[in-house]
Amino acid sequence: MEKKKKGKAYAGYYFLGLVVFLYFFLFLFEPEKTQSSLLATGNLLVKIIPVLILVVFFMGIMNYFIGPQKVLKYVGKGSGIKGWFLAISTGILSHGPVYVWFPLLKELRDRGMRKGLVAAFLYNRSVKIPLLPVMIYYFGLTFAVVLLFYMVIASVVEGKIVETLEE
């Protein structure tokens, strides 16, 4: 068990080493393309860093103000419909790239958030409030409301399936 934890702790370093090795290897055969790839990676990193800093800031605030008991109360095993409502509504309201939400969701999972609620949150990220008027314009209000309703219901079903498979 201890070896398994130790291996996980170094997995990121192994992956980083592999990527650096691959860049060096590819640089020998395709220096222009490798350099172009490194520039694109650097540009992406510059764009992501402010968002990652914001996520780390929110995680720090969450660690300071929200203890494991509060997480369990709102999104833990006994959260009931309140937890589903919170996961669905925050999933709909969340913006930005999904990968920046993963560390925050992991932190919540570690504190006791139900996996089904994580699945519901991620499912409902596909609902984009700024794009709803465009969808209503092209498809009509009835279509948009029915689709939104079914997406919310499907997220609960998906969350229940995840919880069932986890047991």
N, CA and C atoms as an extended XYZ file, in Angstrom:
501
Properties=species:S:1:pos:R:3:atomname:S:1:resname:S:1:resid:I:1 pbc="F F F"
N         0.824       -1.191        0.000 N   MET     1
C         0.000        0.000        0.000 CA  MET     1
C         0.870        1.257        0.000 C   MET     1
N         1.947        1.232        0.794 N   GLU     2
C         2.852        2.368        0.875 CA  GLU     2
C         3.567        2.606       -0.453 C   GLU     2
N         3.949        1.519       -1.151 N   LYS     3
C         4.613        1.647       -2.454 CA  LYS     3
C         3.675        2.274       -3.480 C   LYS     3
N         2.404        1.917       -3.405 N   LYS     4
C         1.417        2.443       -4.345 CA  LYS     4
C         1.297        3.959       -4.195 C   LYS     4
N         1.255        4.447       -2.955 N   LYS     5
C         1.169        5.878       -2.705 CA  LYS     5
C         2.439        6.585       -3.180 C   LYS     5
N         3.585        5.954       -2.944 N   LYS     6
C         4.850        6.552       -3.347 CA  LYS     6
C         4.930        6.666       -4.869 C   LYS     6
N         4.470        5.632       -5.581 N   GLY     7
C         4.456        5.655       -7.038 CA  GLY     7
C         3.563        6.755       -7.580 C   GLY     7
N         2.411        6.963       -6.946 N   LYS     8
C         1.510        8.026       -7.371 CA  LYS     8
C         2.130        9.400       -7.140 C   LYS     8
N         2.885        9.534       -6.067 N   ALA     9
C         3.501       10.812       -5.750 CA  ALA     9
C         4.510       11.219       -6.813 C   ALA     9
N         5.187       10.255       -7.421 N   TYR    10
C         6.199       10.547       -8.428 CA  TYR    10
C         5.672       10.451       -9.860 C   TYR    10
N         4.425       10.100      -10.050 N   ALA    11
C         3.880        9.914      -11.396 CA  ALA    11
C         3.994       11.180      -12.235 C   ALA    11
N         3.756       12.334      -11.636 N   GLY    12
C         3.868       13.597      -12.360 CA  GLY    12
C         5.282       13.869      -12.840 C   GLY    12
N         6.253       13.528      -11.994 N   TYR    13
C         7.652       13.718      -12.383 CA  TYR    13
C         8.047       12.774      -13.507 C   TYR    13
N         7.557       11.527      -13.446 N   TYR    14
C         7.838       10.570      -14.519 CA  TYR    14
C         7.262       11.065      -15.837 C   TYR    14
N         6.040       11.570      -15.774 N   PHE    15
C         5.393       12.071      -16.987 CA  PHE    15
C         6.159       13.275      -17.542 C   PHE    15
N         6.538       14.199      -16.661 N   LEU    16
C         7.312       15.368      -17.101 CA  LEU    16
C         8.622       14.933      -17.740 C   LEU    16
N         9.307       13.981      -17.119 N   GLY    17
C        10.556       13.476      -17.682 CA  GLY    17
C        10.349       12.860      -19.052 C   GLY    17
N         9.273       12.109      -19.211 N   LEU    18
C         8.955       11.494      -20.498 CA  LEU    18
C         8.710       12.556      -21.566 C   LEU    18
N         7.960       13.595      -21.222 N   VAL    19
C         7.660       14.657      -22.182 CA  VAL    19
C         8.937       15.395      -22.577 C   VAL    19
N         9.788       15.713      -21.602 N   VAL    20
C        11.057       16.399      -21.910 CA  VAL    20
C        11.926       15.518      -22.809 C   VAL    20
N        11.993       14.222      -22.499 N   PHE    21
C        12.757       13.291      -23.335 CA  PHE    21
C        12.213       13.261      -24.764 C   PHE    21
N        10.889       13.202      -24.893 N   LEU    22
C        10.292       13.171      -26.234 CA  LEU    22
C        10.587       14.448      -27.014 C   LEU    22
N        10.542       15.603      -26.336 N   TYR    23
C        10.872       16.854      -27.021 CA  TYR    23
C        12.318       16.838      -27.513 C   TYR    23
N        13.248       16.389      -26.671 N   PHE    24
C        14.646       16.300      -27.099 CA  PHE    24
C        14.800       15.335      -28.274 C   PHE    24
N        14.139       14.196      -28.189 N   PHE    25
C        14.202       13.188      -29.249 CA  PHE    25
C        13.645       13.740      -30.555 C   PHE    25
N        12.478       14.377      -30.482 N   LEU    26
C        11.858       14.933      -31.687 CA  LEU    26
C        12.658       16.104      -32.251 C   LEU    26
N        13.331       16.837      -31.369 N   PHE    27
C        14.135       17.971      -31.828 CA  PHE    27
C        15.262       17.510      -32.753 C   PHE    27
N        15.760       16.287      -32.546 N   LEU    28
C        16.823       15.753      -33.393 CA  LEU    28
C        16.358       15.547      -34.828 C   LEU    28
N        15.068       15.205      -35.005 N   PHE    29
C        14.540       14.890      -36.338 CA  PHE    29
C        13.761       16.043      -36.980 C   PHE    29
N        13.050       16.794      -36.188 N   GLU    30
C        12.214       17.885      -36.699 CA  GLU    30
C        12.400       19.132      -35.832 C   GLU    30
N        13.528       19.827      -35.930 N   PRO    31
C        13.770       20.959      -35.030 CA  PRO    31
C        12.769       22.112      -35.199 C   PRO    31
N        12.340       22.400      -36.439 N   GLU    32
C        11.407       23.511      -36.655 CA  GLU    32
C        10.041       23.219      -36.030 C   GLU    32
N         9.554       22.013      -36.275 N   LYS    33
C         8.247       21.641      -35.730 CA  LYS    33
C         8.280       21.553      -34.202 C   LYS    33
N         9.379       21.058      -33.675 N   THR    34
C         9.507       20.961      -32.220 CA  THR    34
C         9.541       22.348      -31.603 C   THR    34
N        10.279       23.252      -32.221 N   GLN    35
C        10.338       24.620      -31.712 CA  GLN    35
C         8.963       25.282      -31.789 C   GLN    35
N         8.253       25.063      -32.879 N   SER    36
C         6.896       25.595      -33.031 CA  SER    36
C         5.966       25.039      -31.957 C   SER    36
N         6.112       23.751      -31.682 N   SER    37
C         5.301       23.116      -30.642 CA  SER    37
C         5.610       23.703      -29.265 C   SER    37
N         6.888       23.930      -28.983 N   LEU    38
C         7.271       24.531      -27.700 CA  LEU    38
C         6.724       25.945      -27.551 C   LEU    38
N         6.736       26.715      -28.639 N   LEU    39
C         6.163       28.059      -28.605 CA  LEU    39
C         4.658       28.021      -28.342 C   LEU    39
N         3.970       27.093      -28.992 N   ALA    40
C         2.526       26.955      -28.772 CA  ALA    40
C         2.245       26.554      -27.321 C   ALA    40
N         3.067       25.652      -26.800 N   THR    41
C         2.899       25.232      -25.404 CA  THR    41
C         3.129       26.408      -24.460 C   THR    41
N         4.161       27.191      -24.736 N   GLY    42
C         4.441       28.375      -23.912 CA  GLY    42
C         3.301       29.380      -23.950 C   GLY    42
N         2.744       29.611      -25.147 N   ASN    43
C         1.610       30.532      -25.271 CA  ASN    43
C         0.400       30.035      -24.497 C   ASN    43
N         0.154       28.733      -24.578 N   LEU    44
C        -0.961       28.153      -23.830 CA  LEU    44
C        -0.728       28.290      -22.334 C   LEU    44
N         0.490       28.057      -21.892 N   LEU    45
C         0.818       28.174      -20.476 CA  LEU    45
C         0.596       29.596      -19.980 C   LEU    45
N         0.976       30.578      -20.785 N   VAL    46
C         0.772       31.979      -20.416 CA  VAL    46
C        -0.722       32.276      -20.255 C   VAL    46
N        -1.551       31.673      -21.098 N   LYS    47
C        -2.995       31.884      -21.005 CA  LYS    47
C        -3.596       31.168      -19.805 C   LYS    47
N        -3.057       30.014      -19.458 N   ILE    48
C        -3.626       29.184      -18.388 CA  ILE    48
C        -3.210       29.657      -16.998 C   ILE    48
N        -2.003       30.194      -16.859 N   ILE    49
C        -1.478       30.535      -15.535 CA  ILE    49
C        -2.420       31.437      -14.735 C   ILE    49
N        -3.001       32.516      -15.310 N   PRO    50
C        -3.910       33.329      -14.491 CA  PRO    50
C        -5.118       32.527      -13.970 C   PRO    50
N        -5.633       31.641      -14.803 N   VAL    51
C        -6.781       30.833      -14.374 CA  VAL    51
C        -6.355       29.863      -13.275 C   VAL    51
N        -5.192       29.260      -13.428 N   LEU    52
C        -4.702       28.343      -12.398 CA  LEU    52
C        -4.453       29.071      -11.083 C   LEU    52
N        -3.935       30.285      -11.152 N   ILE    53
C        -3.736       31.078       -9.932 CA  ILE    53
C        -5.078       31.349       -9.271 C   ILE    53
N        -6.092       31.657      -10.066 N   LEU    54
C        -7.431       31.885       -9.527 CA  LEU    54
C        -7.985       30.630       -8.867 C   LEU    54
N        -7.790       29.478       -9.492 N   VAL    55
C        -8.264       28.221       -8.915 CA  VAL    55
C        -7.536       27.932       -7.606 C   VAL    55
N        -6.225       28.140       -7.580 N   VAL    56
C        -5.463       27.922       -6.344 CA  VAL    56
C        -5.948       28.884       -5.261 C   VAL    56
N        -6.247       30.118       -5.638 N   PHE    57
C        -6.783       31.097       -4.693 CA  PHE    57
C        -8.112       30.608       -4.111 C   PHE    57
N        -9.020       30.144       -4.977 N   PHE    58
C       -10.303       29.636       -4.494 CA  PHE    58
C       -10.132       28.392       -3.630 C   PHE    58
N        -9.175       27.542       -3.983 N   MET    59
C        -8.925       26.362       -3.160 CA  MET    59
C        -8.408       26.776       -1.781 C   MET    59
N        -7.575       27.801       -1.725 N   GLY    60
C        -7.088       28.295       -0.439 CA  GLY    60
C        -8.212       28.864        0.404 C   GLY    60
N        -9.078       29.640       -0.228 N   ILE    61
C       -10.241       30.183        0.495 CA  ILE    61
C       -11.132       29.050        0.970 C   ILE    61
N       -11.335       28.058        0.104 N   MET    62
C       -12.167       26.918        0.481 CA  MET    62
C       -11.551       26.176        1.665 C   MET    62
N       -10.239       25.985        1.643 N   ASN    63
C        -9.576       25.306        2.759 CA  ASN    63
C        -9.715       26.095        4.051 C   ASN    63
N        -9.709       27.407        3.944 N   TYR    64
C        -9.792       28.246        5.140 CA  TYR    64
C       -11.211       28.294        5.717 C   TYR    64
N       -12.206       28.454        4.842 N   PHE    65
C       -13.570       28.668        5.310 CA  PHE    65
C       -14.442       27.413        5.325 C   PHE    65
N       -14.140       26.462        4.456 N   ILE    66
C       -15.025       25.300        4.320 CA  ILE    66
C       -14.302       24.056        4.801 C   ILE    66
N       -14.726       23.564        5.934 N   GLY    67
C       -14.145       22.343        6.477 CA  GLY    67
C       -14.830       21.116        5.904 C   GLY    67
N       -14.265       19.962        6.181 N   PRO    68
C       -14.861       18.717        5.677 CA  PRO    68
C       -16.314       18.519        6.110 C   PRO    68
N       -16.672       18.994        7.288 N   GLN    69
C       -18.055       18.822        7.752 CA  GLN    69
C       -19.045       19.598        6.893 C   GLN    69
N       -18.658       20.807        6.471 N   LYS    70
C       -19.550       21.588        5.605 CA  LYS    70
C       -19.688       20.942        4.240 C   LYS    70
N       -18.582       20.436        3.709 N   VAL    71
C       -18.643       19.755        2.414 CA  VAL    71
C       -19.570       18.558        2.527 C   VAL    71
N       -19.409       17.780        3.585 N   LEU    72
C       -20.268       16.610        3.776 CA  LEU    72
C       -21.729       17.019        3.909 C   LEU    72
N       -21.975       18.142        4.537 N   LYS    73
C       -23.357       18.606        4.726 CA  LYS    73
C       -24.014       18.961        3.385 C   LYS    73
N       -23.271       19.650        2.520 N   TYR    74
C       -23.866       20.148        1.280 CA  TYR    74
C       -23.711       19.203        0.091 C   TYR    74
N       -22.616       18.447        0.013 N   VAL    75
C       -22.414       17.573       -1.140 CA  VAL    75
C       -21.922       16.181       -0.737 C   VAL    75
N       -22.054       15.838        0.516 N   GLY    76
C       -21.638       14.520        0.993 CA  GLY    76
C       -22.743       13.497        0.848 C   GLY    76
N       -22.556       12.352        1.484 N   LYS    77
C       -23.516       11.245        1.359 CA  LYS    77
C       -24.926       11.607        1.783 C   LYS    77
N       -25.067       12.414        2.814 N   GLY    78
C       -26.400       12.756        3.301 CA  GLY    78
C       -26.958       14.045        2.738 C   GLY    78
N       -26.385       14.538        1.650 N   SER    79
C       -26.790       15.847        1.137 CA  SER    79
C       -28.166       15.845        0.474 C   SER    79
N       -28.562       14.710       -0.079 N   GLY    80
C       -29.893       14.597       -0.688 CA  GLY    80
C       -30.077       15.518       -1.873 C   GLY    80
N       -31.298       16.023       -2.010 N   ILE    81
C       -31.649       16.852       -3.168 CA  ILE    81
C       -30.884       18.174       -3.158 C   ILE    81
N       -30.523       18.632       -1.979 N   LYS    82
C       -29.743       19.868       -1.855 CA  LYS    82
C       -28.398       19.725       -2.581 C   LYS    82
N       -27.766       18.581       -2.436 N   GLY    83
C       -26.492       18.334       -3.107 CA  GLY    83
C       -26.642       18.295       -4.616 C   GLY    83
N       -27.712       17.639       -5.086 N   TRP    84
C       -27.950       17.577       -6.539 CA  TRP    84
C       -28.201       18.974       -7.085 C   TRP    84
N       -29.003       19.755       -6.388 N   PHE    85
C       -29.297       21.112       -6.836 CA  PHE    85
C       -28.019       21.941       -6.890 C   PHE    85
N       -27.179       21.812       -5.872 N   LEU    86
C       -25.932       22.569       -5.828 CA  LEU    86
C       -24.992       22.150       -6.960 C   LEU    86
N       -24.850       20.851       -7.198 N   ALA    87
C       -23.969       20.366       -8.263 CA  ALA    87
C       -24.475       20.807       -9.636 C   ALA    87
N       -25.772       20.704       -9.854 N   ILE    88
C       -26.352       21.078      -11.148 CA  ILE    88
C       -26.219       22.581      -11.381 C   ILE    88
N       -26.596       23.382      -10.398 N   SER    89
C       -26.563       24.835      -10.586 CA  SER    89
C       -25.134       25.357      -10.729 C   SER    89
N       -24.206       24.851       -9.929 N   THR    90
C       -22.826       25.314      -10.081 CA  THR    90
C       -22.210       24.813      -11.383 C   THR    90
N       -22.619       23.637      -11.855 N   GLY    91
C       -22.149       23.150      -13.147 CA  GLY    91
C       -22.610       24.053      -14.276 C   GLY    91
N       -23.860       24.487      -14.208 N   ILE    92
C       -24.397       25.380      -15.235 CA  ILE    92
C       -23.712       26.745      -15.175 C   ILE    92
N       -23.454       27.242      -13.970 N   LEU    93
C       -22.872       28.571      -13.814 CA  LEU    93
C       -21.363       28.612      -14.051 C   LEU    93
N       -20.698       27.468      -14.010 N   SER    94
C       -19.241       27.453      -14.148 CA  SER    94
C       -18.829       27.781      -15.575 C   SER    94
N       -17.711       28.467      -15.691 N   HIS    95
C       -17.182       28.855      -17.002 CA  HIS    95
C       -15.711       28.513      -17.080 C   HIS    95
N       -15.151       28.689      -18.235 N   GLY    96
C       -13.732       28.443      -18.435 CA  GLY    96
C       -13.473       27.010      -18.835 C   GLY    96
N       -12.217       26.701      -19.098 N   PRO    97
C       -11.870       25.347      -19.506 CA  PRO    97
C       -12.124       24.355      -18.372 C   PRO    97
N       -12.571       23.172      -18.725 N   VAL    98
C       -12.958       22.182      -17.723 CA  VAL    98
C       -11.763       21.710      -16.907 C   VAL    98
N       -10.575       21.659      -17.519 N   TYR    99
C        -9.428       21.108      -16.810 CA  TYR    99
C        -8.998       21.959      -15.620 C   TYR    99
N        -9.364       23.236      -15.590 N   VAL   100
C        -9.009       24.029      -14.417 CA  VAL   100
C        -9.927       23.735      -13.235 C   VAL   100
N       -11.056       23.104      -13.500 N   TRP   101
C       -11.974       22.725      -12.417 CA  TRP   101
C       -11.568       21.409      -11.775 C   TRP   101
N       -10.779       20.606      -12.454 N   PHE   102
C       -10.415       19.288      -11.931 CA  PHE   102
C        -9.723       19.342      -10.566 C   PHE   102
N        -8.734       20.239      -10.341 N   PRO   103
C        -8.116       20.260       -9.009 CA  PRO   103
C        -9.105       20.605       -7.899 C   PRO   103
N       -10.015       21.545       -8.183 N   LEU   104
C       -11.015       21.919       -7.186 CA  LEU   104
C       -11.969       20.763       -6.907 C   LEU   104
N       -12.393       20.084       -7.956 N   LEU   105
C       -13.282       18.928       -7.769 CA  LEU   105
C       -12.576       17.797       -7.034 C   LEU   105
N       -11.300       17.608       -7.305 N   LYS   106
C       -10.545       16.581       -6.583 CA  LYS   106
C       -10.475       16.926       -5.098 C   LYS   106
N       -10.215       18.199       -4.813 N   GLU   107
C       -10.165       18.645       -3.414 CA  GLU   107
C       -11.502       18.391       -2.719 C   GLU   107
N       -12.590       18.697       -3.403 N   LEU   108
C       -13.914       18.437       -2.839 CA  LEU   108
C       -14.160       16.941       -2.666 C   LEU   108
N       -13.715       16.140       -3.637 N   ARG   109
C       -13.845       14.671       -3.528 CA  ARG   109
C       -13.083       14.157       -2.316 C   ARG   109
N       -11.874       14.682       -2.126 N   ASP   110
C       -11.061       14.262       -0.989 CA  ASP   110
C       -11.715       14.633        0.339 C   ASP   110
N       -12.541       15.670        0.321 N   ARG   111
C       -13.219       16.102        1.537 CA  ARG   111
C       -14.580       15.424        1.731 C   ARG   111
N       -14.993       14.614        0.756 N   GLY   112
C       -16.217       13.845        0.939 CA  GLY   112
C       -17.325       14.077       -0.064 C   GLY   112
N       -17.083       14.817       -1.121 N   MET   113
C       -18.122       15.036       -2.134 CA  MET   113
C       -18.432       13.725       -2.842 C   MET   113
N       -19.713       13.494       -3.084 N   ARG   114
C       -20.150       12.277       -3.773 CA  ARG   114
C       -19.709       12.310       -5.230 C   ARG   114
N       -19.293       11.154       -5.726 N   LYS   115
C       -18.825       11.071       -7.117 CA  LYS   115
C       -19.960       11.330       -8.102 C   LYS   115
N       -21.157       10.969       -7.740 N   GLY   116
C       -22.305       11.241       -8.598 CA  GLY   116
C       -22.528       12.733       -8.781 C   GLY   116
N       -22.263       13.503       -7.731 N   LEU   117
C       -22.422       14.955       -7.828 CA  LEU   117
C       -21.313       15.566       -8.676 C   LEU   117
N       -20.126       14.983       -8.623 N   VAL   118
C       -19.044       15.435       -9.509 CA  VAL   118
C       -19.454       15.193      -10.957 C   VAL   118
N       -20.016       14.019      -11.232 N   ALA   119
C       -20.457       13.697      -12.591 CA  ALA   119
C       -21.561       14.658      -13.042 C   ALA   119
N       -22.494       14.966      -12.152 N   ALA   120
C       -23.578       15.896      -12.497 CA  ALA   120
C       -23.021       17.295      -12.775 C   ALA   120
N       -22.071       17.720      -11.960 N   PHE   121
C       -21.437       19.023      -12.181 CA  PHE   121
C       -20.800       19.071      -13.564 C   PHE   121
N       -19.997       18.052      -13.876 N   LEU   122
C       -19.301       18.031      -15.162 CA  LEU   122
C       -20.280       17.938      -16.333 C   LEU   122
N       -21.348       17.173      -16.171 N   TYR   123
C       -22.351       17.032      -17.231 CA  TYR   123
C       -23.019       18.382      -17.509 C   TYR   123
N       -23.345       19.100      -16.448 N   ASN   124
C       -24.062       20.369      -16.611 CA  ASN   124
C       -23.172       21.513      -17.064 C   ASN   124
N       -21.881       21.290      -17.147 N   ARG   125
C       -21.010       22.316      -17.715 CA  ARG   125
C       -21.301       22.519      -19.202 C   ARG   125
N       -21.977       21.560      -19.818 N   SER   126
C       -22.298       21.704      -21.241 CA  SER   126
C       -23.405       22.739      -21.471 C   SER   126
N       -24.117       23.118      -20.421 N   VAL   127
C       -25.128       24.174      -20.536 CA  VAL   127
C       -24.393       25.508      -20.391 C   VAL   127
N       -24.430       26.303      -21.418 N   LYS   128
C       -23.735       27.590      -21.418 CA  LYS   128
C       -24.762       28.710      -21.437 C   LYS   128
N       -24.881       29.408      -20.328 N   ILE   129
C       -25.870       30.480      -20.192 CA  ILE   129
C       -25.707       31.557      -21.272 C   ILE   129
N       -24.475       32.005      -21.571 N   PRO   130
C       -24.353       33.040      -22.617 CA  PRO   130
C       -24.829       32.575      -23.995 C   PRO   130
N       -24.845       31.265      -24.229 N   LEU   131
C       -25.260       30.760      -25.535 CA  LEU   131
C       -26.755       30.422      -25.605 C   LEU   131
N       -27.451       30.463      -24.466 N   LEU   132
C       -28.884       30.144      -24.476 CA  LEU   132
C       -29.692       31.056      -25.400 C   LEU   132
N       -29.457       32.384      -25.405 N   PRO   133
C       -30.224       33.225      -26.341 CA  PRO   133
C       -30.006       32.835      -27.810 C   PRO   133
N       -28.800       32.438      -28.153 N   VAL   134
C       -28.513       32.021      -29.524 CA  VAL   134
C       -29.282       30.742      -29.849 C   VAL   134
N       -29.299       29.793      -28.891 N   MET   135
C       -30.036       28.549      -29.107 CA  MET   135
C       -31.535       28.832      -29.236 C   MET   135
N       -32.050       29.737      -28.424 N   ILE   136
C       -33.469       30.096      -28.513 CA  ILE   136
C       -33.765       30.748      -29.864 C   ILE   136
N       -32.862       31.592      -30.323 N   TYR   137
C       -33.049       32.249      -31.614 CA  TYR   137
C       -33.135       31.233      -32.756 C   TYR   137
N       -32.210       30.260      -32.755 N   TYR   138
C       -32.152       29.300      -33.856 CA  TYR   138
C       -33.169       28.170      -33.730 C   TYR   138
N       -33.460       27.722      -32.512 N   PHE   139
C       -34.298       26.530      -32.341 CA  PHE   139
C       -35.628       26.791      -31.657 C   PHE   139
N       -35.804       27.945      -31.065 N   GLY   140
C       -37.055       28.274      -30.393 CA  GLY   140
C       -36.978       28.028      -28.890 C   GLY   140
N       -37.862       28.725      -28.180 N   LEU   141
C       -37.872       28.657      -26.716 CA  LEU   141
C       -38.264       27.273      -26.218 C   LEU   141
N       -39.248       26.662      -26.844 N   THR   142
C       -39.701       25.338      -26.399 CA  THR   142
C       -38.569       24.322      -26.492 C   THR   142
N       -37.880       24.312      -27.614 N   PHE   143
C       -36.762       23.385      -27.781 CA  PHE   143
C       -35.706       23.605      -26.703 C   PHE   143
N       -35.332       24.865      -26.468 N   ALA   144
C       -34.283       25.186      -25.499 CA  ALA   144
C       -34.690       24.757      -24.090 C   ALA   144
N       -35.925       25.005      -23.701 N   VAL   145
C       -36.389       24.641      -22.354 CA  VAL   145
C       -36.444       23.127      -22.202 C   VAL   145
N       -36.978       22.439      -23.201 N   VAL   146
C       -37.063       20.972      -23.136 CA  VAL   146
C       -35.667       20.357      -23.103 C   VAL   146
N       -34.767       20.851      -23.936 N   LEU   147
C       -33.400       20.332      -23.948 CA  LEU   147
C       -32.715       20.568      -22.601 C   LEU   147
N       -32.853       21.759      -22.052 N   LEU   148
C       -32.255       22.064      -20.748 CA  LEU   148
C       -32.823       21.139      -19.667 C   LEU   148
N       -34.132       20.934      -19.692 N   PHE   149
C       -34.778       20.049      -18.717 CA  PHE   149
C       -34.222       18.628      -18.833 C   PHE   149
N       -34.137       18.129      -20.053 N   TYR   150
C       -33.626       16.762      -20.249 CA  TYR   150
C       -32.139       16.642      -19.897 C   TYR   150
N       -31.380       17.689      -20.126 N   MET   151
C       -29.967       17.645      -19.755 CA  MET   151
C       -29.802       17.584      -18.240 C   MET   151
N       -30.615       18.322      -17.523 N   VAL   152
C       -30.558       18.280      -16.056 CA  VAL   152
C       -30.963       16.893      -15.564 C   VAL   152
N       -32.030       16.349      -16.111 N   ILE   153
C       -32.476       15.002      -15.718 CA  ILE   153
C       -31.399       13.974      -16.069 C   ILE   153
N       -30.818       14.090      -17.259 N   ALA   154
C       -29.772       13.148      -17.677 CA  ALA   154
C       -28.550       13.241      -16.766 C   ALA   154
N       -28.252       14.440      -16.276 N   SER   155
C       -27.098       14.573      -15.377 CA  SER   155
C       -27.338       13.846      -14.063 C   SER   155
N       -28.571       13.870      -13.574 N   VAL   156
C       -28.902       13.140      -12.342 CA  VAL   156
C       -28.814       11.637      -12.598 C   VAL   156
N       -29.343       11.193      -13.737 N   VAL   157
C       -29.266        9.769      -14.080 CA  VAL   157
C       -27.812        9.338      -14.201 C   VAL   157
N       -26.999       10.146      -14.884 N   GLU   158
C       -25.585        9.825      -15.015 CA  GLU   158
C       -24.902        9.770      -13.650 C   GLU   158
N       -25.216       10.733      -12.793 N   GLY   159
C       -24.641       10.745      -11.448 CA  GLY   159
C       -25.024        9.513      -10.650 C   GLY   159
N       -26.288        9.104      -10.761 N   LYS   160
C       -26.743        7.888      -10.063 CA  LYS   160
C       -26.029        6.652      -10.608 C   LYS   160
N       -25.824        6.602      -11.912 N   ILE   161
C       -25.099        5.467      -12.520 CA  ILE   161
C       -23.678        5.422      -12.001 C   ILE   161
N       -23.017        6.590      -11.933 N   VAL   162
C       -21.646        6.644      -11.416 CA  VAL   162
C       -21.611        6.152       -9.979 C   VAL   162
N       -22.564        6.613       -9.171 N   GLU   163
C       -22.591        6.186       -7.769 CA  GLU   163
C       -22.852        4.686       -7.651 C   GLU   163
N       -23.716        4.154       -8.501 N   THR   164
C       -24.008        2.719       -8.480 CA  THR   164
C       -22.772        1.920       -8.883 C   THR   164
N       -22.074        2.369       -9.915 N   LEU   165
C       -20.871        1.664      -10.359 CA  LEU   165
C       -19.744        1.756       -9.333 C   LEU   165
N       -19.708        2.825       -8.574 N   GLU   166
C       -18.671        3.001       -7.557 CA  GLU   166
C       -18.886        2.083       -6.357 C   GLU   166
N       -20.128        1.698       -6.108 N   GLU   167
C       -20.431        0.818       -4.970 CA  GLU   167
C       -20.130       -0.581       -5.335 C   GLU   167
